[in-house]
Amino acid sequence: MSRPGPRAVRRIDVRHAAERRGWRDGGGGRHGAGRAAWRLNTDPEAVERDLSRLVLTLVELLRQLVERQCIRRMGQGDLTDDQIETLGLTLMRLEEAMTELCDRFGLSPADLNLDLGPLGTLLPSD
């Protein structure tokens, strides 16, 4: 008797996970008659907004990490006055660009703070 390959196990796991989340597979298809086909909401505006939100969230996370690293290095005295000035201006411009992009896509800074469930939120709430 042979064991199912990883693809078969993965398919089963995905189907069970989908059923636990309340997704429905219904209609013909290869999983049996009487079920409808899998449905995915592909509203272009919703997809664009969600993708924009994800990308801006990642950029904001990186911006905050770089800002914290700069503050740490300033505290240690690793940076010259010119480097501090350059970093400060760069971080200010990046923050302004993030604000403009959020406005353009109709997002607030709070929209970028993804809820990770039991882990809390992705971005610190300063």
Secondary structure, DSSP 8 states (H G I E B T S, - for coil): -----HHHHHHHHHHHHHHHTT---BSSSTT-TT-B-------HHHHHHHHHHHHHHHHHHHHHHHHHHHHHHHHHT-S-HHHHHHHHHHHHHHHHHHHHHHHHTT--GGGGS-B-GGG-BSS---
